Amino acid sequence: MTTMTNGALAGIRVIDLSRVLAGPYCTMLLADYGADVIKIEQPAQGDPTRQWGPPWFGGETPDGSIIHESAYYLTANRNKRSLTLDLKSAAGQAIAHRLITPADVVVENFMPGALAAYGLDYATLAATQPDLIYCSITGYGQTGPYRDRPGYDFMIQAEGGIMSITGPAEGAPHKVGVAVVDITAGLYAATAILAALHSRGQTGNGSTGRGQWIDVALFDAQLGWLANVAANYLVSGQPPARYGNAHPNIVPYEAFPTADGHIAVGIGSDEQWRRFCALAGQPELAAEARYAMNAGRVGARAELIGRLRGVFAGRSSADWLADLRAARIPAAPINDVPTALNDPQVAAREMVRTVEHPAGPLRLVGPVARLSATPATVRVAPPLLGEHSEVILREELGFSPEEISRLRQEGVI
């Protein structure tokens, strides 16, 4: 059994040696597009995130077994097959080599140089498999003075600058509420792998072209998505300030308290500003020359926002949202997560998918990008630990039942 379909990456095999989030998220994206992803996990233990609960999904199954899978593990492992393999053993390394030889892509997030001891580093594999695309995801990359430091999302957010600009303007620094460094590193890794697959196709006949080593660092990913905030500093030389929910370059563009809650408003052009002033019944604001252009509004941020807070406080959130949207001014409610995931737009876009799991129907956030001819799909649930070990060893590597039994007894699988 494989999880391959007629998706955009059908026929591409990925050996996933990664754990936790950045690597598994990357390989899940590839799997959504049809790649056959084999997740290699440590026998008995598996991916550490399997233990990162509560919350747990599962319970007692019809056959009397107990299944508990952490929500964290379920986040990034659908559409994959799980093979348990002790990479520290010679037999485990030999099996890994046999799996990788016909594969297209390897993704790993071990410490730099760690896999060389197992003969599973890029230099060793590429010597006999030059078409291999090998992606390493680490905290700080394969070079530089920090290469041997472990990388964790929270620490990278702290060190990479994002916490200095996140949180209330007068409060303490805050991390982003999800592991956004891991997620974006996984995104960067997935796009780099797609680029490498394309490049390989240009340098030879299909999979016989030139592979390459992809080096993705969480720290680099964090710096990369500083985006306009980094550019502001590089252009001006001025350290970015913390603005809470406000925008450093656009005013007004933040959350405002209303008579019964809060809403987000983003007035991104001078034309929108004029429409807002008319809608809000504030002709005096529109008439003030210093507010006419965005640069002036940025310069008068504190005074203008103070005046606008009084304006927004006079009406309910629902009234404001209805009128702002009618006037084509960007505005939105500030939803909690349950409200967001149950929004009618989410249902229309099928952004929450249900897939069958041994423990029952499992709901997951679905693929984001829509391809008209080769859409990403949610085909199978995240695998149980070692769920496909015997099938892979027997059907794809030719192991006999007796050999598989011996490998299990020896703790190799």
N, C-alpha and C positions, 0 to 999 in steps of 0.2 A: 504493500500500500504506500502511495506517496500522496502528497498534498498538491501536486502540480495540476494546473488547469490550462486553459488556453489564454491565460493572462499575458500581460506584456513581457513578463520574465519567464514564461514557460520554457522549460529546457535548461534553465540555469540552476545549478546546485550550489548551495551555500552550506559550509560547515561552520557552525556557530560555537566557538569556544569561549564565548563571553558570558558574564554573569551580571546580575543586578539590573541596571536600567539602560544606560547609554547604548551598549552593544546589543542587548536583546531588543530594544526599541528599533534600532537600525535594521536588524534582521527581520523583525516583524513587518516592517514596511516592505522589504523585499519579498517576503512571503505573501503579503496581501496582493502584490502584483504578479503572483504566480510562481515565484521561485520555490524550489524544493529545499527547505531549510531543515537540517538535522542539528538539533541542539544537543551538544555533548555536556553531560552533567556528572558530577562526582557520585559514585555509588553510595546509596543509603542517605546521603545528605542533599544532593541536588543543588540547584541554584539557591544561594542564601535567602533570596526574597521569598522562597516557599515558606519560610518561618517568620516572615515579617507581618504578623497579625497580632491582634485582630484589626479589622474584621476578617472573618473567614467565610468562605463559600463551601457549602457541602453539608455533610451529615451522614446518616446511615442510608445506604443504597438498598435497592430491592434484594440483592444477594447477601445482605447482612454485613458487608464491609463498611468501614468508616472512611470517608474522604473529607479532608480539610485542606482547602487551598486558600492561601492568602489573597486578598484582593490585589495586593501589590504585585505578586507574581502574575496574576491573571491580566495585568495591565499590558504586558509587552511580549506575550508568548503564544498568541493564537497562530494557527496555520503552520505549526511546526511539528516535527517528530522528535521525541526524546530518546536518546541512547545514553545509558549510564556507562562510563568508561573511566577507569583509573589511569590517568595519564602519567602517573609516577611509575607504573609498572611497565616492563619491557613489552608484555603482551598487549597492554593498552595502547602503548605508543605504536606498535606494529599495526593494530587495527585502525588507529587514527590515520596513519600513513596510507593505508589501503582505501580509506574513505576519501581522503583528500586528493589522491592521485587523479581520479576522474572528475573532481569538483572544479568549479569555476572560481569560487570565492571562499576565502577564510576570513572570519571576523574574530578577533580576540581582544581581551582587555587585561592581560596579565601585566605585571610590572615589566618595564623594559629589560629585555635580555633573558627573562625567566624561561621562556619556551625553548631557548637554545639547548638547555640541559636535556630536553626531550626530543631534540631533533625536529621540532615543530616551528622553528623560527623561519622568517622569510628567506634568509640567505640559504639555509639548508634545503628548504622545499623548492625554491626557485632554481636551484642548481640542476634539478632534474625535471622541473615543471615550469619552464619559463613563461608559460601563458597564464600562470596563476595570478589572481588579484587577491592581495593579502592586506587586510585593513587592521591596523593596531589602534586601539582607543585607550589612552592613558590620561592621567591627571595633567601632566605637563609636557608630554611629547617625548620623542626619542632623543632629543638633543637639549642642550642648555643646562645651567647649573642646578635646576630643580628636577631633572628627569627621573631621579630615583625617589622622589617624594610620592607617597600615595595621594590619590586625588579623590576628594569627596565633594559632592555638589555644594553643600553649605560652606565649606572652606573656600572653594573656588569663587562662590558668590561674594564672600567677604574679601578675598584677596584681589579679585578681578574688577572691583570698583562698583558693581551694581548695587551693593547694599548702601553705599555712600549716597546714592541718589534715590533710594526707595524708603518710603515711610513718611510720616508727617514732617513738615518743614522744620518744626521746632523740636521734634522728638528724636528718639534713638534710631539708628540705622535698622532697616528691616530686610530680611531675605524675601524673595518672591515666594508665594505660597505653594508652588509646586517645584519639583526638582528640575527647574527649567534649564540649568546647565547641562544636565544629563540628556534631557530631551533634545535640546538643540545640537549637542554633540552627535547624537544619533542621527539627526536630520542631515547634518553636514557629512557624516560618514556615508549615509545612504546615497546622497547626491554624488559624492566623490566616487563611490563604487559604480554608479550608473555611468559616470563620465569615463571611468577606466574601462568598463565593458565596451562602451562605444569606441574608445581609442583602440582597444584590442582588435575590434572588428575592422579598423582602418589599417592595421599594421600586418594583417595576414588574412588567412582564409578562415573566417568564423573564429572558433575557439583556439585556433592555432596561432593567433597573433601574439603580440607582446603583452605580458602582464606587467604589474607594477606593485609597489608597496605604498600603501596609503597610511599616513601618520596623522592621526586626529588627536588633539589635546583638549581636554575640558577647559583648560585655562585659555587657550586660543579661541575656543568657541565662545566663551564668556566675553572676551574682548571684541570678537567679531560682531556680536549682536548688541554691543553698546551703540553702534550705528551713529545716528545723528548726534548723540550726546558726546561720543568720542570726537566726532568731527567738530563740534562746537569748541571743544578744548584745543584740538590741534590747530584750528584756524585762529582762535582768539588768544590762546595761552592762559585763559581764565579757568580755574577749576569749576566744574559744574556744581550748581547748588542743588539742594533737595527741595522739590516743589510739592511733595505729597501727591495729590491727584492732578495737579496742574501740569501744563506743558511749558517747557523752557522757552519755546519760540513762538507760541501762539496764545493769544488772550482775546476773549475768554475761552478756556478749554479745560474744564475740570468738573468736579461734582459740586452741586449746589443744594442746600437744604430748601425744601418746599414746606408748605403748610402741614404736610403729613408724612414726610420722608425725605428722600434724596433722589436726585436724578443726575445723569451725566449729560453735559452739553458741550459740543465742540463747534465753535464758530470759526471756520477755517478760512474765511475770505472776507474782504471788506463789504462785498455785496450781501453776504449773509448777515453781517453786522447791521447793515441798514434795515434789512428785513426784520431782524430781531427787534430793533428799537421800535419799529412801527407796530409789530405784534404786541410788544410789551407795554405799549402806550407810553413810551419814554422819548418823546421828540427832542427833549433837551440833551439827551445823551448823543443822539445822532447829530445834533447841531454843534457839538463841541469839536473843534478842529483837532485837538490833540488825541481824540478817540477815533478819528475818521480812518486812519490807516493802522494796520496791525502793529507796525513798529512803535507808534505812539501809544497804543494800548499796552504793549509790553512794557514800555517805559513807565507807564502810570498804573502798573498792575495792582499794587496794593490798594490804592484809592478806588479804582474802578471796580475791583472785585468786591470791595466793601459795599459799594452802592448797589451792585447787582444782587448781592445776597439779600438785601432788603426787598428788592423787586421779586425775586423768586419765592421768598417766604410768604408772599401774599396769596398764593394759589396752590391748589393741590397738585401732586405729581401727575395724576391722570389728566387734569386740565392742561397743564404745561405740555405734556408729551403729545397730546392730540393737536394742539395748536402749533407747536414747533414742527412736528412732522408735516402738517398741512402747509406750512411755510417753507418746507424743504430745508430745514435747519437740523443738522445731525443732533439727535437726542435719544437717550435710552434709559430705561429703568435700571436700577442697580440690583440685579437678581442674586439670590443665593443659588448654590449649586443645584438643589432639587428643582427649583423653578426653571433654571436654565435648561436642564436636561429634559424637562417635561414641556418645553415650549412647543407650540404648533409648528414652528419653523424646523425644529429638530425632527419632529415626526415626518414632515414633508420631505426633508433631505435624507431621511433614514440614517441619522447620525448615531442612533442607538440601535444596535443589532442584537438579535437573540440567536444563540447557537446552542446546540444540544451538548451537554456535558454528562459524564457518568453520574454526577450528583444531581442532575436536573437542568432545566433551562437556565442559561447563563446570559445575562445582558452585558454588553460591552460597548464602549464608544467605537464607532466604526471608522473606516478609512475616510480621509479628508478629501483628497483630490479625486476628481471624476474624469475618467477616460472614456470617451464615447464608444470606442471599438473594443478595448481590452480593459474593462473596469477592474478596479481592485475589489476583492471579495473577502468575506469572512466565511471560510469554509468549514473549519473544524476548531473546536475549543482548544485552549492551551493544554498541552499533554500532561498526563500524570507522569510522575518520575519514572523514567525507564519504560514508558508505555510501549515503545516501538523497538526496544532493544533486540528481542528475539527475531522479529520480522526482518529488521535491517541485516542482522548477522546471517540469518538463514537465506533470505531471498536475494540479497545484494552482494554478500561476501562469501556465500557458499559454505558457511559453517554447518556442521551436522548437529542434531539435537544433543548428542553426547558431548561434543566440543563446547557447545553453549552451556550445558550443565556444568562442565568442568570450569569454564571461565567464571560462572556465577559462584561456584564453591570457593574459588581462589580469590574472590573479591575484585576481579578485573572488571566485571559489569554489575 
